Amino acid sequence: MSNENVRKLAGRVLIVGGGVGGMAVAIRLAEAGVTGIDLIDSDPKWGVYGTGITLSMLTLRAFGDLGFAPQLMTEGNCYDGIFLCDNKGNLLRDIAAPRLFSPDVPGEGGVLRPVLHAMMKKKVTDLGIKARLGITIESYAQDESGVDVVFSDGSQGRYDLVIGADGLFSKTRALTFPDAPKPRFTGQACWRVLFDIPEGWEKGRMFLGEKVKVGFSLCSPNKMYMYLLEHVPDNPWRNESEFPAILRRLMDDFQGPVAELRDQINDKSHIVYRPLEALLLTDTWTKGRVALLGDAAHATTPHLGSGAGAAVEDAIVLVEELGRAGSIDEAFEAYNRRRIPRASVVVNNSLRLGELEMASAPMSEQAAIMGASLAAIAEPYR
């Protein structure tokens, strides 16, 4: 990859969205020597919400390629697989995770969302990138040589390249592809809650109940988060005051360690409840000098723990192709060719796993899809 070529094609870049994907592409562009980077985010506080992120094999490798492996090993929690257990806590299988990034870095793990956000934001700031907060893109018009952008605060700018990394409800996507499919509800909702790591837990665990599966990702030296996927076909509205009782009830057929953790859930527990929506653009993620990445192009469910990692892969591949191509069109063509099939595997297989869970399909059928998915995401992306 030629950094000079990146600077030639992307001298002035607008990145819409300061989440994982937006910061990842900002970092990669700055490392290539691009100085004309404008990063905007609609959140005036540039914050992050939620509990933790599972670092699947794909995700940990992608963040390793971005330079964050040492911090994730110290500030997150990395390990070499998970224990699969029954609803009483008996071990069914020890599932190993290969070390894809480096022999010195475990295969998977977890990290607290605020911790990941802070380490990425620090790197962005250290690279001299200044974020404009509390604004988004209002409209744009492009010609052969650039993109004229109007922002929500009335200001304007002209750019060689616009990158939409503004999430599931992307304004950039709506402006670029007004006929694109809208996010759709999958029929499931995800519950998350933080716990202290019990003594003796050194890797992630998943417990198979009669009604639901419960998983635990260790995400700091002393914290882990629990995730539980519930079938909610009517997508009911729920009052936060009801969260503890509902979550405990969903866990009522578990014994052993899960029952002990269930009994710790109370009105002071920080519980996150989110109906799951998904989206996948299958034809193109680019138009003219505008490109989408991350959830703006392929929002997935958490079944493979690879949404954040796929966004980082997008960012790395996009900048690689800018460094190889003779034009924006060539770079975007290669970006679409490399990324759409891979992201489609993550989204479609995650959705299929959710469908099997909701249908109470035999565990052998679910395991087959999971095994094929893990093999696919372990394949090189570069």
Contacts in CASP RR format, 6 or more apart in sequence:
PFRMAT RR
TARGET T0000
AUTHOR 0000-0000-0000
METHOD contacts of the structure
MODEL  1
MSNENVRKLAGRVLIVGGGVGGMAVAIRLAEAGVTGIDLIDSDPKWGVYG
TGITLSMLTLRAFGDLGFAPQLMTEGNCYDGIFLCDNKGNLLRDIAAPRL
FSPDVPGEGGVLRPVLHAMMKKKVTDLGIKARLGITIESYAQDESGVDVV
FSDGSQGRYDLVIGADGLFSKTRALTFPDAPKPRFTGQACWRVLFDIPEG
WEKGRMFLGEKVKVGFSLCSPNKMYMYLLEHVPDNPWRNESEFPAILRRL
MDDFQGPVAELRDQINDKSHIVYRPLEALLLTDTWTKGRVALLGDAAHAT
TPHLGSGAGAAVEDAIVLVEELGRAGSIDEAFEAYNRRRIPRASVVVNNS
LRLGELEMASAPMSEQAAIMGASLAAIAEPYR
1 32 0 8 1.000
1 319 0 8 1.000
1 320 0 8 1.000
1 323 0 8 1.000
1 324 0 8 1.000
2 323 0 8 1.000
2 324 0 8 1.000
3 32 0 8 1.000
3 33 0 8 1.000
3 323 0 8 1.000
5 322 0 8 1.000
5 323 0 8 1.000
5 324 0 8 1.000
5 325 0 8 1.000
5 326 0 8 1.000
6 29 0 8 1.000
6 32 0 8 1.000
6 33 0 8 1.000
6 34 0 8 1.000
6 319 0 8 1.000
6 322 0 8 1.000
6 323 0 8 1.000
7 32 0 8 1.000
7 33 0 8 1.000
7 34 0 8 1.000
9 160 0 8 1.000
9 161 0 8 1.000
9 322 0 8 1.000
9 323 0 8 1.000
9 325 0 8 1.000
9 326 0 8 1.000
9 327 0 8 1.000
9 328 0 8 1.000
9 331 0 8 1.000
10 29 0 8 1.000
10 34 0 8 1.000
10 160 0 8 1.000
10 161 0 8 1.000
10 322 0 8 1.000
11 34 0 8 1.000
11 35 0 8 1.000
11 36 0 8 1.000
11 160 0 8 1.000
11 161 0 8 1.000
12 36 0 8 1.000
12 38 0 8 1.000
12 158 0 8 1.000
12 159 0 8 1.000
12 160 0 8 1.000
12 161 0 8 1.000
13 29 0 8 1.000
13 34 0 8 1.000
13 36 0 8 1.000
13 37 0 8 1.000
13 38 0 8 1.000
13 159 0 8 1.000
13 160 0 8 1.000
13 161 0 8 1.000
13 162 0 8 1.000
13 163 0 8 1.000
14 38 0 8 1.000
14 40 0 8 1.000
14 137 0 8 1.000
14 147 0 8 1.000
14 149 0 8 1.000
14 157 0 8 1.000
14 159 0 8 1.000
14 161 0 8 1.000
14 162 0 8 1.000
14 163 0 8 1.000
15 22 0 8 1.000
15 25 0 8 1.000
15 26 0 8 1.000
15 37 0 8 1.000
15 38 0 8 1.000
15 39 0 8 1.000
15 40 0 8 1.000
15 163 0 8 1.000
15 164 0 8 1.000
15 165 0 8 1.000
16 40 0 8 1.000
16 136 0 8 1.000
16 137 0 8 1.000
16 162 0 8 1.000
16 163 0 8 1.000
16 164 0 8 1.000
16 165 0 8 1.000
16 166 0 8 1.000
16 170 0 8 1.000
16 171 0 8 1.000
16 172 0 8 1.000
17 39 0 8 1.000
17 40 0 8 1.000
17 41 0 8 1.000
17 42 0 8 1.000
17 136 0 8 1.000
17 164 0 8 1.000
17 165 0 8 1.000
17 166 0 8 1.000
17 167 0 8 1.000
18 26 0 8 1.000
18 39 0 8 1.000
18 40 0 8 1.000
18 41 0 8 1.000
18 46 0 8 1.000
18 131 0 8 1.000
18 165 0 8 1.000
19 41 0 8 1.000
19 48 0 8 1.000
19 117 0 8 1.000
19 120 0 8 1.000
19 165 0 8 1.000
20 116 0 8 1.000
20 120 0 8 1.000
20 308 0 8 1.000
20 309 0 8 1.000
20 311 0 8 1.000
20 312 0 8 1.000
21 165 0 8 1.000
21 293 0 8 1.000
21 294 0 8 1.000
21 308 0 8 1.000
21 311 0 8 1.000
21 312 0 8 1.000
21 314 0 8 1.000
21 315 0 8 1.000
22 39 0 8 1.000
22 163 0 8 1.000
22 164 0 8 1.000
22 165 0 8 1.000
22 293 0 8 1.000
22 311 0 8 1.000
22 315 0 8 1.000
23 39 0 8 1.000
23 120 0 8 1.000
23 121 0 8 1.000
23 123 0 8 1.000
23 124 0 8 1.000
24 66 0 8 1.000
24 120 0 8 1.000
24 311 0 8 1.000
24 312 0 8 1.000
24 314 0 8 1.000
24 315 0 8 1.000
24 316 0 8 1.000
25 163 0 8 1.000
25 165 0 8 1.000
25 293 0 8 1.000
25 314 0 8 1.000
25 315 0 8 1.000
25 318 0 8 1.000
25 319 0 8 1.000
26 37 0 8 1.000
26 39 0 8 1.000
26 124 0 8 1.000
26 127 0 8 1.000
26 129 0 8 1.000
27 66 0 8 1.000
27 120 0 8 1.000
27 123 0 8 1.000
27 124 0 8 1.000
27 127 0 8 1.000
27 315 0 8 1.000
28 66 0 8 1.000
28 315 0 8 1.000
28 316 0 8 1.000
28 318 0 8 1.000
28 319 0 8 1.000
29 37 0 8 1.000
29 319 0 8 1.000
30 37 0 8 1.000
30 124 0 8 1.000
30 127 0 8 1.000
30 128 0 8 1.000
30 129 0 8 1.000
31 127 0 8 1.000
32 319 0 8 1.000
32 322 0 8 1.000
32 323 0 8 1.000
37 129 0 8 1.000
38 132 0 8 1.000
38 159 0 8 1.000
39 124 0 8 1.000
39 129 0 8 1.000
39 130 0 8 1.000
39 131 0 8 1.000
39 132 0 8 1.000
40 131 0 8 1.000
40 132 0 8 1.000
40 133 0 8 1.000
40 134 0 8 1.000
40 135 0 8 1.000
40 136 0 8 1.000
40 137 0 8 1.000
40 151 0 8 1.000
41 131 0 8 1.000
41 132 0 8 1.000
41 133 0 8 1.000
41 134 0 8 1.000
41 136 0 8 1.000
42 134 0 8 1.000
42 135 0 8 1.000
42 136 0 8 1.000
42 152 0 8 1.000
42 166 0 8 1.000
43 133 0 8 1.000
43 134 0 8 1.000
44 133 0 8 1.000
44 134 0 8 1.000
45 133 0 8 1.000
46 121 0 8 1.000
46 131 0 8 1.000
46 133 0 8 1.000
47 114 0 8 1.000
47 117 0 8 1.000
48 113 0 8 1.000
48 114 0 8 1.000
48 116 0 8 1.000
48 117 0 8 1.000
49 113 0 8 1.000
49 272 0 8 1.000
50 113 0 8 1.000
50 192 0 8 1.000
50 272 0 8 1.000
51 112 0 8 1.000
51 113 0 8 1.000
51 192 0 8 1.000
51 193 0 8 1.000
51 194 0 8 1.000
51 219 0 8 1.000
51 225 0 8 1.000
51 270 0 8 1.000
51 272 0 8 1.000
52 110 0 8 1.000
52 111 0 8 1.000
52 112 0 8 1.000
52 113 0 8 1.000
52 192 0 8 1.000
52 194 0 8 1.000
52 217 0 8 1.000
52 219 0 8 1.000
52 225 0 8 1.000
53 59 0 8 1.000
53 110 0 8 1.000
53 111 0 8 1.000
53 112 0 8 1.000
53 113 0 8 1.000
53 116 0 8 1.000
53 219 0 8 1.000
53 305 0 8 1.000
53 308 0 8 1.000
54 108 0 8 1.000
54 109 0 8 1.000
54 110 0 8 1.000
54 217 0 8 1.000
54 219 0 8 1.000
54 227 0 8 1.000
54 302 0 8 1.000
54 305 0 8 1.000
55 63 0 8 1.000
55 72 0 8 1.000
55 78 0 8 1.000
55 108 0 8 1.000
55 109 0 8 1.000
55 110 0 8 1.000
55 111 0 8 1.000
55 217 0 8 1.000
55 305 0 8 1.000
56 108 0 8 1.000
56 304 0 8 1.000
56 305 0 8 1.000
56 306 0 8 1.000
56 309 0 8 1.000
56 377 0 8 1.000
57 97 0 8 1.000
57 98 0 8 1.000
57 100 0 8 1.000
57 107 0 8 1.000
57 108 0 8 1.000
57 374 0 8 1.000
57 377 0 8 1.000
57 378 0 8 1.000
58 100 0 8 1.000
58 304 0 8 1.000
58 305 0 8 1.000
58 306 0 8 1.000
58 309 0 8 1.000
58 310 0 8 1.000
58 313 0 8 1.000
58 346 0 8 1.000
58 377 0 8 1.000
58 378 0 8 1.000
58 381 0 8 1.000
59 108 0 8 1.000
59 305 0 8 1.000
59 306 0 8 1.000
59 307 0 8 1.000
59 308 0 8 1.000
59 309 0 8 1.000
59 310 0 8 1.000
59 312 0 8 1.000
60 69 0 8 1.000
60 72 0 8 1.000
60 78 0 8 1.000
60 100 0 8 1.000
60 101 0 8 1.000
60 105 0 8 1.000
60 106 0 8 1.000
60 107 0 8 1.000
60 108 0 8 1.000
60 109 0 8 1.000
61 100 0 8 1.000
61 101 0 8 1.000
62 309 0 8 1.000
62 310 0 8 1.000
62 312 0 8 1.000
62 313 0 8 1.000
62 316 0 8 1.000
62 381 0 8 1.000
63 69 0 8 1.000
63 72 0 8 1.000
63 309 0 8 1.000
63 312 0 8 1.000
64 72 0 8 1.000
64 101 0 8 1.000
64 102 0 8 1.000
64 105 0 8 1.000
65 101 0 8 1.000
65 312 0 8 1.000
65 316 0 8 1.000
65 382 0 8 1.000
66 312 0 8 1.000
66 315 0 8 1.000
66 316 0 8 1.000
68 119 0 8 1.000
68 120 0 8 1.000
68 123 0 8 1.000
69 101 0 8 1.000
69 102 0 8 1.000
69 105 0 8 1.000
71 119 0 8 1.000
72 78 0 8 1.000
72 109 0 8 1.000
72 110 0 8 1.000
72 111 0 8 1.000
72 116 0 8 1.000
73 105 0 8 1.000
73 106 0 8 1.000
74 221 0 8 1.000
75 111 0 8 1.000
75 115 0 8 1.000
75 119 0 8 1.000
75 220 0 8 1.000
76 109 0 8 1.000
76 110 0 8 1.000
76 111 0 8 1.000
76 112 0 8 1.000
76 115 0 8 1.000
76 219 0 8 1.000
76 220 0 8 1.000
76 221 0 8 1.000
77 109 0 8 1.000
77 110 0 8 1.000
77 111 0 8 1.000
77 197 0 8 1.000
77 218 0 8 1.000
77 219 0 8 1.000
77 220 0 8 1.000
77 221 0 8 1.000
77 224 0 8 1.000
78 105 0 8 1.000
78 106 0 8 1.000
78 107 0 8 1.000
78 108 0 8 1.000
78 109 0 8 1.000
78 110 0 8 1.000
79 97 0 8 1.000
79 106 0 8 1.000
79 107 0 8 1.000
79 108 0 8 1.000
79 109 0 8 1.000
79 202 0 8 1.000
79 203 0 8 1.000
79 204 0 8 1.000
79 218 0 8 1.000
80 96 0 8 1.000
80 97 0 8 1.000
80 99 0 8 1.000
80 106 0 8 1.000
80 107 0 8 1.000
80 108 0 8 1.000
80 203 0 8 1.000
81 94 0 8 1.000
81 95 0 8 1.000
81 96 0 8 1.000
81 97 0 8 1.000
81 106 0 8 1.000
81 107 0 8 1.000
81 108 0 8 1.000
81 109 0 8 1.000
81 203 0 8 1.000
81 204 0 8 1.000
82 95 0 8 1.000
82 97 0 8 1.000
82 108 0 8 1.000
82 203 0 8 1.000
82 204 0 8 1.000
82 205 0 8 1.000
82 206 0 8 1.000
83 91 0 8 1.000
83 93 0 8 1.000
83 94 0 8 1.000
83 95 0 8 1.000
83 203 0 8 1.000
83 204 0 8 1.000
83 205 0 8 1.000
83 206 0 8 1.000
84 91 0 8 1.000
84 92 0 8 1.000
84 93 0 8 1.000
84 94 0 8 1.000
84 95 0 8 1.000
84 205 0 8 1.000
84 206 0 8 1.000
84 208 0 8 1.000
85 91 0 8 1.000
85 92 0 8 1.000
85 205 0 8 1.000
85 206 0 8 1.000
85 207 0 8 1.000
85 208 0 8 1.000
86 92 0 8 1.000
86 207 0 8 1.000
86 208 0 8 1.000
86 209 0 8 1.000
87 207 0 8 1.000
87 208 0 8 1.000
87 209 0 8 1.000
87 210 0 8 1.000
87 253 0 8 1.000
87 254 0 8 1.000
87 255 0 8 1.000
87 258 0 8 1.000
88 254 0 8 1.000
88 255 0 8 1.000
88 256 0 8 1.000
89 207 0 8 1.000
89 255 0 8 1.000
89 256 0 8 1.000
89 257 0 8 1.000
89 258 0 8 1.000
92 208 0 8 1.000
97 106 0 8 1.000
97 107 0 8 1.000
97 108 0 8 1.000
98 107 0 8 1.000
98 378 0 8 1.000
99 105 0 8 1.000
99 106 0 8 1.000
99 107 0 8 1.000
100 107 0 8 1.000
100 378 0 8 1.000
101 107 0 8 1.000
109 204 0 8 1.000
109 217 0 8 1.000
109 218 0 8 1.000
109 219 0 8 1.000
110 217 0 8 1.000
110 218 0 8 1.000
110 219 0 8 1.000
111 219 0 8 1.000
111 220 0 8 1.000
112 219 0 8 1.000
112 220 0 8 1.000
112 223 0 8 1.000
115 220 0 8 1.000
116 308 0 8 1.000
124 131 0 8 1.000
134 152 0 8 1.000
134 153 0 8 1.000
135 151 0 8 1.000
135 152 0 8 1.000
135 153 0 8 1.000
135 155 0 8 1.000
136 151 0 8 1.000
136 152 0 8 1.000
136 166 0 8 1.000
136 171 0 8 1.000
137 149 0 8 1.000
137 150 0 8 1.000
137 151 0 8 1.000
137 152 0 8 1.000
137 162 0 8 1.000
137 166 0 8 1.000
137 171 0 8 1.000
137 172 0 8 1.000
137 175 0 8 1.000
138 150 0 8 1.000
138 151 0 8 1.000
138 152 0 8 1.000
138 154 0 8 1.000
139 149 0 8 1.000
139 150 0 8 1.000
139 175 0 8 1.000
140 147 0 8 1.000
140 148 0 8 1.000
140 149 0 8 1.000
140 150 0 8 1.000
140 162 0 8 1.000
140 175 0 8 1.000
140 290 0 8 1.000
141 147 0 8 1.000
141 148 0 8 1.000
142 148 0 8 1.000
142 162 0 8 1.000
142 288 0 8 1.000
142 289 0 8 1.000
142 290 0 8 1.000
146 158 0 8 1.000
146 159 0 8 1.000
146 160 0 8 1.000
146 289 0 8 1.000
147 158 0 8 1.000
147 159 0 8 1.000
147 160 0 8 1.000
147 161 0 8 1.000
147 162 0 8 1.000
147 289 0 8 1.000
147 290 0 8 1.000
148 156 0 8 1.000
148 157 0 8 1.000
148 158 0 8 1.000
149 156 0 8 1.000
149 157 0 8 1.000
149 158 0 8 1.000
149 159 0 8 1.000
149 162 0 8 1.000
150 156 0 8 1.000
151 157 0 8 1.000
159 289 0 8 1.000
160 289 0 8 1.000
160 328 0 8 1.000
161 289 0 8 1.000
161 290 0 8 1.000
161 291 0 8 1.000
161 328 0 8 1.000
162 172 0 8 1.000
162 289 0 8 1.000
162 290 0 8 1.000
162 291 0 8 1.000
163 290 0 8 1.000
163 291 0 8 1.000
163 292 0 8 1.000
163 293 0 8 1.000
163 318 0 8 1.000
164 170 0 8 1.000
164 172 0 8 1.000
164 173 0 8 1.000
164 290 0 8 1.000
164 291 0 8 1.000
164 292 0 8 1.000
164 293 0 8 1.000
164 296 0 8 1.000
165 292 0 8 1.000
165 293 0 8 1.000
165 294 0 8 1.000
165 296 0 8 1.000
165 311 0 8 1.000
165 315 0 8 1.000
166 172 0 8 1.000
166 173 0 8 1.000
166 296 0 8 1.000
167 294 0 8 1.000
167 295 0 8 1.000
167 296 0 8 1.000
167 299 0 8 1.000
168 183 0 8 1.000
168 277 0 8 1.000
168 279 0 8 1.000
168 295 0 8 1.000
168 296 0 8 1.000
168 299 0 8 1.000
169 183 0 8 1.000
170 292 0 8 1.000
170 295 0 8 1.000
170 296 0 8 1.000
172 290 0 8 1.000
172 292 0 8 1.000
172 296 0 8 1.000
173 180 0 8 1.000
173 281 0 8 1.000
173 292 0 8 1.000
173 296 0 8 1.000
173 297 0 8 1.000
174 180 0 8 1.000
176 287 0 8 1.000
176 290 0 8 1.000
176 292 0 8 1.000
177 281 0 8 1.000
177 287 0 8 1.000
180 281 0 8 1.000
181 279 0 8 1.000
181 280 0 8 1.000
181 281 0 8 1.000
182 279 0 8 1.000
183 277 0 8 1.000
183 278 0 8 1.000
183 279 0 8 1.000
183 299 0 8 1.000
184 277 0 8 1.000
184 278 0 8 1.000
184 279 0 8 1.000
185 235 0 8 1.000
185 275 0 8 1.000
185 276 0 8 1.000
185 277 0 8 1.000
186 276 0 8 1.000
186 277 0 8 1.000
186 278 0 8 1.000
186 301 0 8 1.000
186 351 0 8 1.000
186 354 0 8 1.000
187 231 0 8 1.000
187 232 0 8 1.000
187 233 0 8 1.000
187 235 0 8 1.000
187 275 0 8 1.000
187 276 0 8 1.000
187 358 0 8 1.000
188 229 0 8 1.000
188 230 0 8 1.000
188 231 0 8 1.000
188 232 0 8 1.000
188 275 0 8 1.000
188 276 0 8 1.000
188 301 0 8 1.000
188 354 0 8 1.000
188 357 0 8 1.000
188 358 0 8 1.000
189 229 0 8 1.000
189 230 0 8 1.000
189 232 0 8 1.000
189 235 0 8 1.000
189 273 0 8 1.000
189 274 0 8 1.000
189 275 0 8 1.000
189 276 0 8 1.000
190 227 0 8 1.000
190 228 0 8 1.000
190 229 0 8 1.000
190 230 0 8 1.000
190 273 0 8 1.000
190 274 0 8 1.000
190 276 0 8 1.000
190 301 0 8 1.000
190 302 0 8 1.000
191 226 0 8 1.000
191 227 0 8 1.000
191 228 0 8 1.000
191 229 0 8 1.000
191 230 0 8 1.000
191 243 0 8 1.000
191 247 0 8 1.000
191 250 0 8 1.000
191 271 0 8 1.000
191 272 0 8 1.000
191 273 0 8 1.000
192 225 0 8 1.000
192 226 0 8 1.000
192 227 0 8 1.000
192 228 0 8 1.000
192 271 0 8 1.000
192 272 0 8 1.000
192 273 0 8 1.000
192 274 0 8 1.000
193 225 0 8 1.000
193 226 0 8 1.000
193 247 0 8 1.000
193 265 0 8 1.000
193 269 0 8 1.000
193 270 0 8 1.000
193 271 0 8 1.000
193 272 0 8 1.000
194 223 0 8 1.000
194 224 0 8 1.000
194 225 0 8 1.000
194 226 0 8 1.000
194 269 0 8 1.000
194 270 0 8 1.000
195 216 0 8 1.000
195 223 0 8 1.000
195 224 0 8 1.000
195 225 0 8 1.000
195 226 0 8 1.000
195 261 0 8 1.000
195 264 0 8 1.000
196 222 0 8 1.000
196 223 0 8 1.000
196 224 0 8 1.000
197 218 0 8 1.000
197 222 0 8 1.000
197 223 0 8 1.000
197 224 0 8 1.000
198 257 0 8 1.000
198 260 0 8 1.000
198 261 0 8 1.000
201 216 0 8 1.000
201 218 0 8 1.000
201 224 0 8 1.000
202 218 0 8 1.000
203 218 0 8 1.000
204 215 0 8 1.000
204 216 0 8 1.000
204 217 0 8 1.000
204 218 0 8 1.000
204 224 0 8 1.000
205 215 0 8 1.000
205 216 0 8 1.000
205 257 0 8 1.000
206 213 0 8 1.000
206 214 0 8 1.000
206 215 0 8 1.000
206 216 0 8 1.000
207 213 0 8 1.000
207 214 0 8 1.000
207 215 0 8 1.000
207 254 0 8 1.000
207 258 0 8 1.000
208 363 0 8 1.000
209 253 0 8 1.000
209 254 0 8 1.000
210 253 0 8 1.000
211 250 0 8 1.000
211 253 0 8 1.000
212 228 0 8 1.000
212 229 0 8 1.000
212 230 0 8 1.000
212 250 0 8 1.000
212 251 0 8 1.000
213 228 0 8 1.000
213 229 0 8 1.000
213 357 0 8 1.000
214 226 0 8 1.000
214 227 0 8 1.000
214 228 0 8 1.000
214 251 0 8 1.000
214 254 0 8 1.000
214 258 0 8 1.000
215 226 0 8 1.000
215 227 0 8 1.000
215 228 0 8 1.000
216 224 0 8 1.000
216 225 0 8 1.000
216 226 0 8 1.000
216 227 0 8 1.000
217 224 0 8 1.000
217 225 0 8 1.000
217 227 0 8 1.000
218 224 0 8 1.000
219 225 0 8 1.000
226 261 0 8 1.000
227 302 0 8 1.000
228 247 0 8 1.000
228 250 0 8 1.000
228 251 0 8 1.000
229 276 0 8 1.000
229 302 0 8 1.000
229 303 0 8 1.000
229 354 0 8 1.000
229 357 0 8 1.000
230 250 0 8 1.000
231 357 0 8 1.000
231 358 0 8 1.000
232 275 0 8 1.000
233 358 0 8 1.000
235 275 0 8 1.000
238 246 0 8 1.000
238 273 0 8 1.000
240 271 0 8 1.000
240 273 0 8 1.000
241 267 0 8 1.000
243 269 0 8 1.000
243 271 0 8 1.000
243 273 0 8 1.000
244 265 0 8 1.000
244 266 0 8 1.000
244 267 0 8 1.000
244 269 0 8 1.000
244 271 0 8 1.000
247 262 0 8 1.000
247 265 0 8 1.000
247 271 0 8 1.000
248 262 0 8 1.000
248 263 0 8 1.000
248 265 0 8 1.000
251 258 0 8 1.000
251 259 0 8 1.000
251 262 0 8 1.000
252 262 0 8 1.000
254 262 0 8 1.000
265 271 0 8 1.000
276 301 0 8 1.000
276 302 0 8 1.000
277 299 0 8 1.000
278 299 0 8 1.000
278 300 0 8 1.000
278 301 0 8 1.000
278 347 0 8 1.000
278 350 0 8 1.000
278 351 0 8 1.000
279 295 0 8 1.000
279 297 0 8 1.000
279 298 0 8 1.000
279 299 0 8 1.000
280 297 0 8 1.000
280 298 0 8 1.000
280 299 0 8 1.000
280 343 0 8 1.000
280 344 0 8 1.000
280 347 0 8 1.000
280 348 0 8 1.000
281 292 0 8 1.000
281 297 0 8 1.000
281 298 0 8 1.000
281 340 0 8 1.000
282 340 0 8 1.000
282 344 0 8 1.000
284 336 0 8 1.000
284 340 0 8 1.000
285 291 0 8 1.000
285 292 0 8 1.000
285 293 0 8 1.000
285 297 0 8 1.000
285 335 0 8 1.000
285 336 0 8 1.000
285 339 0 8 1.000
285 340 0 8 1.000
286 292 0 8 1.000
286 332 0 8 1.000
286 335 0 8 1.000
286 336 0 8 1.000
288 328 0 8 1.000
288 329 0 8 1.000
288 332 0 8 1.000
289 328 0 8 1.000
291 318 0 8 1.000
291 332 0 8 1.000
291 335 0 8 1.000
293 311 0 8 1.000
293 314 0 8 1.000
293 315 0 8 1.000
293 318 0 8 1.000
294 307 0 8 1.000
294 310 0 8 1.000
294 311 0 8 1.000
294 314 0 8 1.000
294 343 0 8 1.000
295 307 0 8 1.000
295 311 0 8 1.000
297 314 0 8 1.000
297 343 0 8 1.000
298 310 0 8 1.000
298 343 0 8 1.000
298 344 0 8 1.000
298 346 0 8 1.000
298 347 0 8 1.000
299 347 0 8 1.000
300 306 0 8 1.000
300 307 0 8 1.000
300 310 0 8 1.000
300 346 0 8 1.000
300 347 0 8 1.000
300 350 0 8 1.000
300 351 0 8 1.000
301 350 0 8 1.000
301 351 0 8 1.000
301 353 0 8 1.000
301 354 0 8 1.000
302 350 0 8 1.000
303 349 0 8 1.000
303 350 0 8 1.000
303 351 0 8 1.000
303 353 0 8 1.000
303 354 0 8 1.000
304 346 0 8 1.000
304 349 0 8 1.000
304 350 0 8 1.000
304 353 0 8 1.000
304 373 0 8 1.000
304 374 0 8 1.000
304 377 0 8 1.000
306 346 0 8 1.000
306 350 0 8 1.000
306 377 0 8 1.000
307 346 0 8 1.000
310 342 0 8 1.000
310 343 0 8 1.000
310 346 0 8 1.000
313 339 0 8 1.000
313 342 0 8 1.000
313 381 0 8 1.000
314 335 0 8 1.000
314 339 0 8 1.000
314 343 0 8 1.000
316 382 0 8 1.000
317 335 0 8 1.000
317 338 0 8 1.000
317 339 0 8 1.000
317 381 0 8 1.000
317 382 0 8 1.000
318 331 0 8 1.000
318 335 0 8 1.000
318 339 0 8 1.000
320 382 0 8 1.000
321 330 0 8 1.000
321 331 0 8 1.000
321 332 0 8 1.000
321 334 0 8 1.000
321 335 0 8 1.000
321 338 0 8 1.000
322 328 0 8 1.000
322 331 0 8 1.000
323 331 0 8 1.000
324 331 0 8 1.000
324 334 0 8 1.000
325 331 0 8 1.000
325 334 0 8 1.000
338 381 0 8 1.000
342 381 0 8 1.000
345 373 0 8 1.000
345 376 0 8 1.000
345 377 0 8 1.000
346 373 0 8 1.000
346 377 0 8 1.000
349 369 0 8 1.000
349 372 0 8 1.000
349 373 0 8 1.000
349 376 0 8 1.000
350 373 0 8 1.000
352 369 0 8 1.000
353 366 0 8 1.000
353 369 0 8 1.000
353 370 0 8 1.000
353 373 0 8 1.000
356 365 0 8 1.000
356 366 0 8 1.000
356 369 0 8 1.000
357 366 0 8 1.000
END
